[in-house]
Protein backbone atom coordinates (compact mmCIF):
# COMPACT_ATOMS: atom_id res chain seq x y z
CA UNK A 1 0.00 0.00 0.00
CA UNK A 2 3.03 2.30 0.36
CA UNK A 3 4.81 1.16 -2.82
CA UNK A 4 4.86 4.72 -4.19
CA UNK A 5 6.97 5.80 -1.19
CA UNK A 6 9.77 3.30 -1.89
CA UNK A 7 12.15 3.54 -4.81
CA UNK A 8 12.07 0.65 -7.24
CA UNK A 9 15.16 -1.44 -7.87
CA UNK A 10 16.93 -1.09 -11.19
CA UNK A 11 16.87 -4.88 -11.59
CA UNK A 12 13.40 -5.38 -10.17
CA UNK A 13 12.48 -8.47 -12.17
CA UNK A 14 14.15 -11.85 -12.48
CA UNK A 15 16.32 -13.14 -13.96
CA UNK A 16 18.67 -10.47 -12.61
CA UNK A 17 22.30 -10.04 -13.56
CA UNK A 18 23.13 -7.80 -10.58
CA UNK A 19 21.80 -7.24 -7.08
CA UNK A 20 21.56 -10.99 -6.56
CA UNK A 21 20.49 -12.53 -3.25
CA UNK A 22 21.45 -16.15 -2.53
CA UNK A 23 19.68 -17.91 0.34
CA UNK A 24 21.06 -21.07 1.94
CA UNK A 25 18.58 -23.88 2.57
CA UNK A 26 19.57 -25.44 5.91
CA UNK A 27 16.26 -27.23 6.40
CA UNK A 28 15.16 -24.43 8.71
CA UNK A 29 11.48 -24.38 9.51
CA UNK A 30 9.60 -22.23 7.01
CA UNK A 31 6.27 -22.26 5.26
CA UNK A 32 4.99 -21.82 1.75
CA UNK A 33 3.29 -18.51 2.52
CA UNK A 34 6.53 -16.95 3.78
CA UNK A 35 8.43 -18.10 0.69
CA UNK A 36 5.74 -16.72 -1.60
CA UNK A 37 6.18 -13.32 0.05
CA UNK A 38 9.96 -13.15 -0.24
CA UNK A 39 10.45 -15.11 -3.48
CA UNK A 40 10.58 -11.97 -5.71
CA UNK A 41 13.71 -10.93 -3.79
CA UNK A 42 15.51 -14.30 -3.89
CA UNK A 43 17.47 -15.28 -6.99
CA UNK A 44 19.09 -18.55 -5.95
CA UNK A 45 18.69 -21.06 -3.14
CA UNK A 46 21.72 -23.19 -2.31
CA UNK A 47 21.05 -26.65 -0.89
CA UNK A 48 23.41 -26.62 2.07
CA UNK A 49 26.47 -28.84 2.44
CA UNK A 50 26.03 -32.55 1.99
CA UNK A 51 22.23 -32.60 2.26
CA UNK A 52 21.89 -33.98 -1.30
CA UNK A 53 23.98 -36.98 -0.17
CA UNK A 54 21.83 -37.92 2.78
CA UNK A 55 18.34 -36.99 1.57
CA UNK A 56 16.51 -39.16 -0.95
CA UNK A 57 16.49 -38.08 -4.59
CA UNK A 58 12.71 -37.84 -4.57
CA UNK A 59 12.74 -35.40 -1.66
CA UNK A 60 15.51 -33.31 -3.23
CA UNK A 61 13.59 -33.19 -6.52
CA UNK A 62 10.45 -32.15 -4.63
CA UNK A 63 12.34 -29.35 -2.86
CA UNK A 64 13.85 -28.12 -6.14
CA UNK A 65 10.43 -28.06 -7.81
CA UNK A 66 9.10 -26.00 -4.88
CA UNK A 67 11.72 -23.33 -5.55
CA UNK A 68 11.32 -23.48 -9.33
CA UNK A 69 7.59 -22.87 -8.95
CA UNK A 70 8.57 -19.64 -7.15
CA UNK A 71 10.92 -18.67 -10.00
CA UNK A 72 14.02 -19.32 -7.86
CA UNK A 73 17.04 -21.15 -9.24
CA UNK A 74 18.73 -23.87 -7.17
CA UNK A 75 22.42 -24.51 -6.59
CA UNK A 76 24.50 -27.43 -5.34
CA UNK A 77 26.90 -26.26 -2.61
CA UNK A 78 30.66 -26.40 -3.07
CA UNK A 79 31.06 -29.06 -0.36
CA UNK A 80 29.31 -31.63 -2.52
CA UNK A 81 31.27 -30.66 -5.62
CA UNK A 82 34.60 -31.00 -3.78
CA UNK A 83 33.51 -34.39 -2.46
CA UNK A 84 32.75 -35.50 -6.03
CA UNK A 85 36.20 -34.38 -7.20
CA UNK A 86 37.95 -36.25 -4.36
CA UNK A 87 35.94 -39.40 -5.12
CA UNK A 88 36.74 -39.13 -8.85
CA UNK A 89 33.02 -39.20 -9.53
CA UNK A 90 32.47 -35.79 -11.06
CA UNK A 91 30.93 -37.35 -14.14
CA UNK A 92 27.98 -38.37 -11.95
CA UNK A 93 26.81 -34.75 -11.95
CA UNK A 94 24.38 -35.81 -14.65
CA UNK A 95 22.27 -36.95 -11.69
CA UNK A 96 22.20 -33.37 -10.39
CA UNK A 97 20.94 -32.22 -13.77
CA UNK A 98 18.18 -34.85 -13.78
CA UNK A 99 17.05 -33.74 -10.31
CA UNK A 100 16.61 -30.19 -11.58
CA UNK A 101 19.61 -28.31 -10.17
CA UNK A 102 20.56 -25.19 -12.13
CA UNK A 103 23.99 -24.32 -10.72
CA UNK A 104 27.02 -26.24 -9.48
CA UNK A 105 29.13 -24.26 -7.00
CA UNK A 106 32.77 -25.36 -6.94
CA UNK A 107 35.36 -24.28 -4.37
CA UNK A 108 38.87 -25.25 -3.31
CA UNK A 109 38.47 -25.54 0.42
CA UNK A 110 40.16 -28.94 0.75
CA UNK A 111 41.42 -29.38 -2.81
CA UNK A 112 43.66 -27.40 -5.14
CA UNK A 113 42.78 -27.26 -8.82
CA UNK A 114 45.02 -25.90 -11.55
CA UNK A 115 43.58 -24.07 -14.55
CA UNK A 116 43.61 -27.17 -16.74
CA UNK A 117 41.63 -29.17 -14.17
CA UNK A 118 39.19 -26.30 -13.70
CA UNK A 119 38.61 -26.14 -17.46
CA UNK A 120 37.92 -29.88 -17.62
CA UNK A 121 35.43 -29.69 -14.75
CA UNK A 122 33.70 -26.69 -16.26
CA UNK A 123 33.35 -28.43 -19.63
CA UNK A 124 31.69 -31.42 -17.91
CA UNK A 125 29.26 -29.22 -15.99
CA UNK A 126 28.33 -27.06 -18.97
CA UNK A 127 27.79 -30.14 -21.15
CA UNK A 128 24.98 -31.02 -18.75
CA UNK A 129 23.37 -27.61 -19.29
CA UNK A 130 24.33 -26.56 -15.77
CA UNK A 131 25.98 -23.28 -14.78
CA UNK A 132 29.32 -23.28 -12.94
CA UNK A 133 29.98 -20.82 -10.14
CA UNK A 134 33.54 -20.86 -8.85
CA UNK A 135 34.34 -19.95 -5.27
CA UNK A 136 37.59 -18.40 -4.02
CA UNK A 137 38.80 -18.87 -0.44
CA UNK A 138 39.18 -21.33 2.42
CA UNK A 139 36.67 -22.05 5.21
CA UNK A 140 39.31 -22.67 7.89
CA UNK A 141 40.38 -19.37 9.53
CA UNK A 142 43.83 -20.93 10.16
CA UNK A 143 44.50 -21.48 6.47
CA UNK A 144 43.54 -18.33 4.65
CA UNK A 145 44.76 -17.30 1.20
CA UNK A 146 47.17 -14.40 0.87
CA UNK A 147 46.03 -11.50 -1.29
CA UNK A 148 48.48 -12.72 -3.94
CA UNK A 149 47.00 -16.23 -3.93
CA UNK A 150 43.48 -14.85 -3.94
CA UNK A 151 44.29 -12.64 -6.92
CA UNK A 152 45.81 -15.59 -8.78
CA UNK A 153 42.68 -17.70 -8.18
CA UNK A 154 40.46 -14.85 -9.38
CA UNK A 155 42.52 -14.41 -12.55
CA UNK A 156 42.33 -18.15 -13.28
CA UNK A 157 38.55 -18.16 -12.97
CA UNK A 158 38.21 -15.10 -15.19
CA UNK A 159 40.09 -16.99 -17.91
CA UNK A 160 37.20 -19.48 -17.85
CA UNK A 161 34.79 -16.64 -18.70
CA UNK A 162 32.92 -17.13 -15.44
CA UNK A 163 29.98 -14.76 -14.99
CA UNK A 164 30.41 -14.36 -11.23
CA UNK A 165 32.98 -15.34 -8.61
CA UNK A 166 31.90 -16.23 -5.07
CA UNK A 167 34.12 -15.02 -2.23
CA UNK A 168 34.18 -17.57 0.61
CA UNK A 169 33.14 -16.44 4.10
CA UNK A 170 32.01 -19.60 5.92
CA UNK A 171 30.49 -18.30 9.21
CA UNK A 172 31.69 -14.75 8.56
CA UNK A 173 34.47 -14.66 11.17
CA UNK A 174 38.18 -14.65 10.33
CA UNK A 175 37.60 -15.87 6.78
CA UNK A 176 38.06 -14.15 3.42
CA UNK A 177 37.26 -10.44 3.52
CA UNK A 178 36.24 -10.54 7.22
CA UNK A 179 38.40 -10.24 10.33
CA UNK A 180 38.01 -12.35 13.48
CA UNK A 181 35.16 -10.12 14.71
CA UNK A 182 33.33 -10.24 11.40
CA UNK A 183 34.24 -6.72 10.34
CA UNK A 184 34.88 -6.17 6.64
CA UNK A 185 38.57 -5.79 5.74
CA UNK A 186 37.99 -2.77 3.54
CA UNK A 187 41.64 -2.56 2.52
CA UNK A 188 41.44 -6.10 1.13
CA UNK A 189 38.10 -5.42 -0.53
CA UNK A 190 39.59 -2.27 -2.04
CA UNK A 191 42.52 -4.16 -3.55
CA UNK A 192 40.16 -6.70 -5.13
CA UNK A 193 37.54 -4.25 -6.40
CA UNK A 194 40.08 -1.73 -7.70
CA UNK A 195 41.27 -4.42 -10.09
CA UNK A 196 37.90 -6.01 -10.87
CA UNK A 197 34.41 -4.45 -10.80
CA UNK A 198 32.41 -5.28 -7.65
CA UNK A 199 29.53 -6.72 -9.70
CA UNK A 200 31.91 -9.51 -10.80
CA UNK A 201 31.73 -10.96 -7.29
CA UNK A 202 29.14 -12.61 -5.09
CA UNK A 203 30.05 -11.70 -1.51
CA UNK A 204 29.19 -14.32 1.08
CA UNK A 205 27.85 -12.22 3.97
CA UNK A 206 26.14 -14.33 6.65
CA UNK A 207 26.02 -11.56 9.28
CA UNK A 208 23.55 -8.69 9.03
CA UNK A 209 25.98 -5.80 9.53
CA UNK A 210 28.20 -7.27 6.79
CA UNK A 211 25.26 -7.21 4.41
CA UNK A 212 24.47 -3.59 5.30
CA UNK A 213 28.10 -2.49 4.98
CA UNK A 214 28.48 -4.03 1.52
CA UNK A 215 25.22 -2.49 0.31
CA UNK A 216 26.24 0.87 1.74
CA UNK A 217 29.60 0.68 -0.02
CA UNK A 218 28.60 -0.76 -3.40
CA UNK A 219 24.91 0.10 -3.68
CA UNK A 220 21.77 -1.88 -4.39
CA UNK A 221 23.41 -3.94 -7.15
CA UNK A 222 25.89 -5.73 -4.89
CA UNK A 223 25.56 -9.52 -4.98
CA UNK A 224 25.13 -11.25 -1.60
CA UNK A 225 25.22 -14.92 -0.68
CA UNK A 226 25.00 -17.16 2.41
CA UNK A 227 21.89 -15.24 3.48
CA UNK A 228 19.33 -16.63 5.91
CA UNK A 229 15.71 -16.62 4.83
CA UNK A 230 14.81 -14.35 7.76
CA UNK A 231 17.21 -11.66 6.51
CA UNK A 232 15.85 -11.40 2.95
CA UNK A 233 13.26 -8.68 3.66
CA UNK A 234 15.81 -6.55 5.53
CA UNK A 235 18.32 -6.90 2.68
CA UNK A 236 15.72 -5.88 0.12
CA UNK A 237 14.83 -2.87 2.27
CA UNK A 238 18.48 -1.86 2.46
CA UNK A 239 18.86 -2.20 -1.29
CA UNK A 240 16.05 0.34 -1.64
CA UNK A 241 17.58 2.71 0.87
CA UNK A 242 15.32 1.90 3.84
CA UNK A 243 17.09 1.53 7.18
CA UNK A 244 16.15 -1.52 9.22
CA UNK A 245 16.58 -2.70 12.79
CA UNK A 246 20.13 -3.82 11.98
CA UNK A 247 21.15 -0.17 12.01
CA UNK A 248 21.26 -0.13 15.83
CA UNK A 249 17.49 0.06 16.27
CA UNK A 250 14.43 1.70 14.73
CA UNK A 251 14.36 5.47 14.44
CA UNK A 252 12.00 7.47 12.25
CA UNK A 253 13.89 9.72 9.84
CA UNK A 254 11.98 12.97 9.66
CA UNK A 255 14.34 14.34 7.04
CA UNK A 256 14.90 12.29 3.92
CA UNK A 257 18.54 12.62 2.87
CA UNK A 258 19.29 12.14 -0.78
CA UNK A 259 22.01 9.80 -1.96
CA UNK A 260 22.87 6.18 -1.46
CA UNK A 261 22.57 3.86 1.54
CA UNK A 262 25.95 4.98 2.95
CA UNK A 263 24.86 8.62 3.29
CA UNK A 264 21.58 7.59 4.89
CA UNK A 265 23.35 5.31 7.33
CA UNK A 266 25.86 8.01 8.33
CA UNK A 267 23.00 10.48 8.76
CA UNK A 268 21.22 8.00 11.02
CA UNK A 269 24.34 7.61 13.16
CA UNK A 270 24.80 11.37 13.45
CA UNK A 271 21.15 11.78 14.47
CA UNK A 272 21.27 9.09 17.15
CA UNK A 273 24.84 9.44 18.44
CA UNK A 274 25.54 13.19 18.28
CA UNK A 275 27.85 14.83 18.93
CA UNK A 276 30.00 12.37 17.05
CA UNK A 277 33.48 12.53 15.53
CA UNK A 278 34.51 11.16 12.17
CA UNK A 279 36.60 8.41 13.75
CA UNK A 280 33.52 7.23 15.66
CA UNK A 281 31.46 7.23 12.46
CA UNK A 282 34.06 5.02 10.81
CA UNK A 283 34.14 2.66 13.79
CA UNK A 284 30.36 2.35 14.16
CA UNK A 285 29.50 2.11 10.46
CA UNK A 286 32.43 -0.20 9.61
CA UNK A 287 32.68 1.68 6.31
CA UNK A 288 35.92 2.87 4.65
CA UNK A 289 37.18 6.32 5.64
CA UNK A 290 36.71 7.64 2.11
CA UNK A 291 33.06 6.55 2.09
CA UNK A 292 32.36 8.21 5.46
CA UNK A 293 34.10 11.44 4.40
CA UNK A 294 32.14 11.55 1.16
CA UNK A 295 28.85 10.91 2.97
CA UNK A 296 29.55 13.62 5.56
CA UNK A 297 30.34 16.15 2.81
CA UNK A 298 27.18 15.16 0.94
CA UNK A 299 25.03 15.60 4.06
CA UNK A 300 26.59 18.99 4.77
CA UNK A 301 25.83 20.12 1.21
CA UNK A 302 22.22 19.03 1.70
CA UNK A 303 22.01 21.15 4.84
CA UNK A 304 21.17 18.20 7.06
CA UNK A 305 24.20 18.30 9.40
CA UNK A 306 26.57 20.89 10.84
CA UNK A 307 30.23 20.60 11.76
CA UNK A 308 31.59 22.07 14.98
CA UNK A 309 34.84 22.10 16.89
CA UNK A 310 35.02 19.49 19.63
CA UNK A 311 34.76 20.95 23.13
CA UNK A 312 37.29 18.36 24.33
CA UNK A 313 39.89 18.76 21.59
CA UNK A 314 40.02 21.82 19.31
CA UNK A 315 41.82 19.76 16.67
CA UNK A 316 38.79 17.51 16.19
CA UNK A 317 35.48 18.18 14.47
CA UNK A 318 32.12 16.85 15.63
CA UNK A 319 28.84 16.52 13.75
CA UNK A 320 25.25 17.33 14.69
CA UNK A 321 21.97 17.01 12.79
CA UNK A 322 20.29 20.27 11.86
CA UNK A 323 17.22 20.75 14.07
CA UNK A 324 13.99 22.38 12.95
CA UNK A 325 14.19 24.97 15.75
CA UNK A 326 17.45 26.25 14.22
CA UNK A 327 15.71 27.17 10.97
C-alpha positions, 0 to 999 in steps of 0.5 A: 500500500506504500509502494509509491513511497519506496524507490524501485530497484533497477533490476526489479524483475528476475532473472537479474544479472546484478543485485543478486540474493542467494539464500542457503537452505539449511532445512530451517522451519519455514512455510509456503506462505513466507516463501511466496512473500519473499520469493521476488527478492531471492534469486538462488537457493543453495542446498546446504552442504552434503544434504543432497547426499543424505536426503533421498532423490525424490525429496531433493527433486520435490524441494527443487520443484518448490523453488522453481515454482517460485521462480528461484534457481537452485544450486549445489553447494561447493562441499558436494562438488569437492567431495565428487572431485575427491571421489573421482566421480564428477561425471555423476553430476548428470544426476544433479541435472536430472534432479533439476539443479541449475547451478554447481558451485565449486570451491577449493576448500580442501582441494587445489585445482590448476587451470587445466583441471578447472577447465575440464570440470567446467566443460563437464558441468556445462555439457549437462546444461548446468551453470558453474559458479567458482568460489575463491577462499578457504573455510578454515580461519587458520589457512587463509589465502594471501592477497596474492594467492586470492588474486591468482585464483580470481585471474584463473577463474576469469580466464574461464569466462565465469559470470560471477565469482563467489568469495568464501566467508564460511560463518563470517568470522576470520575468513576471506574479507572478514576479520576475526570479529566479522568486520569487513577488511575494507583494505582487502576489498579495495585491492580486489575491487580496484582491479575487478568491478564489484559486480563480478563478485558474489560476496558471502555475507552471513552476518547482518551488519556485513550485508548492510556495509556491503550495500552501503559501499557498493549500492543496491546492485551488490551480490550477496550470498550465504543469506538466511531466509529471515534476513531477505526482507531486511536486505531488500529494504536496504537495497532500496535505501530503507534503514532496518533494525540492523542499524542499531534500532528503529528510528523514524527519519523525519528528514529524507537525505538524498544519496545512497545507503551509505549517506543515509546510514551516516545520517542515522548515526549522526542523528542518534549518536551526536555529537559524534566525531569522524573516527567514531562514524568510521568505527560504528559504520564499519565503512571505509574512511573515504566513504564516510568522508564523502557521505559527511560532505554530501550531508553537509551540502544538503544542509542536514548536518553541521560541523563544529569544533570538539569541546574536548579537543580543538583539533577535532570536528564533531557533527550534529543534525540540523534541528527544525528549531534552528531554521 
